Amino acid sequence: MTMLRTLKRRFGISAPRVAVRSHKPWYVRWIVMALAGGVLVAVAWFTYDFGRSLAGFHSSQAAAEQSRLESELARLQDENAVLRNQLATAERQMQIEVSTQGNLAGQLKNLSDETALLKEDLAFFQTLMTSGANEGPGVTINRFRVRPDALPGEYRYQLLIVQSRSRSKEFQGRLQLVVDLVQDGVSQILLLPRNGEKADPYSLSFKFYHRVEGGFTVPPDAKVTRVQVRVLENGVDVPRSSQTVNLS
């Protein structure tokens, strides 16, 4: 009985249906899948582009705008380069003008100082001639000045030496400077010219008057407090004249 029921289920009216299909090659299935994928991509791209159009975005307009912005950027970069060059040229010109003005101001100051000195010399000689003081004996020092120079430790000095006309012979001698200074809290005395230093800048040879201008140096951290100038005649140890200037 059991066997009979089994046969009825497999081959009877209630048996399951069987579908018969023809066999398709594998490459046909791949072609169909590729076509379907292409259709899906085309539909997706159309949907994406259509959505951008609805949102107001157009690729051609965007490309044109990008090209315009790139051109504007290049123009601004070129303009900035030109402006930088013009600015550098203007700065160099300004530096030259400032330097020229500084040089002119320095020259003007030097000329003013020289003019003032010449006026003082003229007034001095006029006074000397009218007073008859030049008939007195000896050698005198007039208007001895000492001032700091441009660099630390450098000093300039000026003086006028006058010999009375009663001495008809030419004066032969030398200058000597005695510099009092303070360095590291210690007082020192510097005698110029130093040992071994050339004596030519300190030599004197004149008949009636002689202007002397010169300079000397001390350590940059030293402070000069007083300078004394002495006029010595050759063969005489005692100074013919001296004058002192206090700087502090």
matplotlib code that plots the C-alpha trace (Angstrom):
import matplotlib.pyplot as plt

x = [0.0, 2.7, 4.4, 1.2, 0.6, 4.1, 3.7, 0.4, 2.0, 4.9, 3.0, -0.6, -2.8, -1.3, 2.3, 4.4, 4.7, 7.9, 8.9, 11.2, 13.4, 16.0, 19.6, 21.3, 25.1, 26.9, 28.0, 24.5, 23.7, 26.7, 25.6, 22.1, 23.5, 25.9, 23.0, 20.9, 23.8, 24.3, 20.6, 20.7, 23.8, 22.2, 19.0, 21.0, 23.1, 20.0, 18.4, 21.5, 21.8, 18.1, 18.3, 21.2, 19.2, 16.2, 18.6, 19.8, 23.3, 24.5, 27.9, 28.6, 27.9, 30.1, 32.9, 32.6, 32.5, 35.6, 37.5, 36.5, 37.7, 41.0, 41.5, 40.7, 43.1, 45.9, 45.3, 45.3, 48.5, 50.2, 48.9, 50.2, 53.7, 53.8, 52.7, 55.4, 58.1, 56.8, 56.8, 60.4, 61.5, 59.8, 61.4, 64.8, 64.2, 63.1, 66.2, 68.4, 66.6, 66.8, 70.5, 71.1, 69.2, 71.2, 74.5, 73.3, 72.3, 75.7, 77.5, 75.4, 76.2, 79.9, 79.7, 77.8, 80.4, 83.2, 81.5, 81.0, 84.7, 85.8, 83.7, 85.2, 88.7, 88.0, 86.6, 89.6, 92.1, 90.3, 90.3, 94.0, 95.0, 93.0, 94.1, 97.7, 97.9, 99.8, 102.8, 103.0, 105.6, 105.1, 102.8, 99.1, 96.4, 92.9, 89.6, 90.6, 87.7, 87.2, 84.1, 83.1, 83.2, 80.8, 82.0, 82.4, 85.9, 86.7, 87.2, 88.1, 89.9, 90.6, 92.7, 94.4, 98.0, 99.2, 102.7, 103.3, 104.9, 107.7, 109.1, 110.3, 111.6, 109.5, 108.2, 109.3, 107.7, 105.1, 101.7, 101.1, 97.7, 97.0, 93.7, 92.1, 89.6, 87.7, 87.5, 85.8, 85.7, 89.4, 90.9, 93.7, 95.9, 96.7, 99.6, 99.5, 101.4, 101.8, 105.2, 106.0, 103.2, 104.0, 104.7, 104.0, 100.3, 101.6, 104.4, 104.2, 105.9, 104.6, 105.4, 102.4, 99.4, 98.5, 95.2, 95.3, 92.6, 93.1, 91.6, 92.4, 90.9, 90.3, 88.7, 85.0, 83.9, 86.1, 84.8, 87.0, 86.6, 89.3, 91.8, 94.8, 96.8, 100.4, 102.6, 106.2, 109.1, 111.9, 114.7, 112.6, 110.9, 108.6, 105.4, 105.2, 101.4, 98.6, 94.8, 92.4, 88.9, 86.5, 84.1, 82.0]
y = [0.0, 2.3, 1.7, 2.3, 5.6, 6.8, 5.9, 7.8, 10.9, 10.9, 9.9, 10.6, 13.7, 15.3, 14.8, 18.2, 20.0, 20.1, 23.0, 22.3, 25.2, 25.3, 25.8, 29.3, 29.7, 31.7, 34.5, 35.3, 35.7, 38.1, 40.2, 40.6, 41.6, 44.2, 45.7, 45.9, 47.6, 50.1, 51.0, 51.5, 53.7, 55.8, 56.2, 57.2, 59.8, 61.2, 61.5, 63.1, 65.6, 66.4, 67.0, 69.5, 71.3, 71.6, 73.0, 75.7, 74.1, 73.8, 72.3, 74.6, 77.7, 76.3, 75.7, 79.2, 80.7, 78.7, 79.9, 83.5, 83.2, 81.7, 84.5, 87.1, 85.4, 85.5, 89.2, 90.0, 88.1, 90.0, 93.3, 92.4, 91.6, 95.0, 96.8, 95.0, 96.0, 99.6, 99.6, 98.2, 100.9, 103.6, 102.3, 102.3, 105.8, 107.0, 105.5, 107.3, 110.6, 110.1, 109.3, 112.3, 114.6, 113.2, 113.9, 117.4, 118.1, 116.9, 119.1, 122.1, 121.6, 121.4, 124.5, 126.3, 125.3, 126.4, 129.7, 130.3, 129.5, 131.8, 134.6, 134.0, 134.1, 137.3, 138.9, 137.7, 139.1, 142.4, 142.7, 141.7, 144.2, 147.1, 146.5, 146.1, 142.9, 141.2, 143.3, 141.4, 138.7, 135.0, 132.4, 132.2, 129.6, 130.7, 129.0, 125.5, 123.1, 119.4, 117.5, 113.8, 112.5, 110.1, 106.9, 106.0, 106.8, 109.3, 113.0, 116.0, 119.1, 122.6, 125.5, 128.7, 129.5, 133.1, 134.4, 138.1, 140.0, 141.1, 137.6, 137.8, 134.3, 131.3, 129.2, 125.6, 123.2, 120.7, 120.1, 117.9, 116.7, 115.6, 113.6, 112.8, 109.9, 107.4, 103.8, 101.1, 103.6, 104.2, 107.6, 107.6, 110.1, 109.7, 111.7, 112.4, 111.7, 108.2, 106.5, 105.2, 107.3, 109.5, 113.1, 114.8, 115.6, 117.4, 119.3, 123.1, 125.5, 129.0, 132.7, 134.6, 132.2, 128.6, 126.8, 123.2, 120.5, 116.9, 113.9, 111.2, 108.0, 106.4, 103.1, 103.1, 102.5, 105.3, 108.8, 111.8, 114.4, 117.0, 117.8, 120.1, 121.3, 122.4, 124.3, 123.3, 124.9, 122.8, 122.5, 123.9, 121.6, 124.2, 124.8, 128.3, 128.2, 125.8, 125.7, 123.3, 122.2, 120.4, 118.0, 117.0]
z = [0.0, 0.8, -2.4, -4.3, -2.7, -3.5, -7.2, -7.3, -5.9, -8.4, -11.5, -10.8, -11.1, -8.0, -9.2, -9.4, -12.7, -14.6, -16.9, -19.8, -21.0, -23.7, -22.5, -23.3, -23.6, -20.8, -23.1, -24.0, -20.3, -19.9, -22.9, -21.5, -18.1, -19.7, -21.7, -18.6, -16.7, -19.4, -19.4, -15.7, -15.9, -18.7, -16.7, -13.6, -15.5, -17.1, -13.8, -12.3, -15.1, -15.1, -11.4, -11.8, -14.5, -12.2, -9.5, -11.9, -12.5, -16.1, -16.8, -19.8, -17.7, -14.9, -17.3, -18.7, -15.2, -14.2, -17.3, -16.6, -13.0, -14.1, -16.5, -13.9, -11.4, -14.0, -14.7, -11.0, -10.5, -13.4, -12.0, -8.5, -10.0, -11.8, -8.6, -6.5, -9.0, -8.9, -5.1, -5.0, -7.4, -5.4, -2.1, -3.7, -5.0, -1.6, 0.0, -2.5, -1.8, 2.0, 1.7, -0.6, 1.8, 4.7, 2.8, 1.9, 5.5, 6.7, 4.1, 5.0, 8.7, 7.9, 5.8, 8.5, 11.1, 8.8, 8.1, 11.8, 12.5, 9.7, 11.2, 14.6, 13.1, 11.2, 14.4, 16.4, 13.9, 13.6, 17.4, 17.5, 14.9, 16.4, 20.0, 19.2, 21.2, 18.6, 19.6, 22.9, 23.3, 23.1, 21.6, 22.5, 22.0, 21.0, 20.7, 21.6, 21.1, 21.6, 20.5, 20.1, 16.6, 14.8, 16.3, 20.0, 21.3, 18.5, 19.2, 17.0, 18.2, 16.8, 17.9, 16.6, 17.6, 17.3, 17.5, 18.1, 15.3, 17.6, 17.0, 13.4, 13.2, 12.3, 15.2, 15.1, 17.6, 18.3, 20.0, 23.0, 24.2, 27.8, 27.9, 31.2, 30.9, 33.0, 32.1, 34.2, 37.0, 37.0, 36.1, 33.5, 31.7, 28.0, 26.6, 22.8, 20.6, 22.1, 22.1, 18.6, 17.0, 14.1, 15.2, 11.9, 12.7, 15.9, 14.3, 14.1, 11.7, 11.2, 11.6, 12.7, 13.1, 12.5, 12.6, 13.8, 13.3, 14.3, 16.1, 18.6, 19.7, 23.1, 24.0, 23.1, 26.7, 28.1, 29.0, 28.3, 31.1, 30.2, 27.5, 27.7, 24.7, 25.0, 22.6, 22.9, 21.1, 19.8, 22.3, 25.2, 27.7, 29.2, 27.2, 25.5, 26.0, 27.1, 27.3, 28.9, 27.9, 30.3, 28.6, 31.7]

ax = plt.figure().add_subplot(projection="3d")
ax.plot(x, y, z, "-o")
ax.set_aspect("equal")
plt.show()
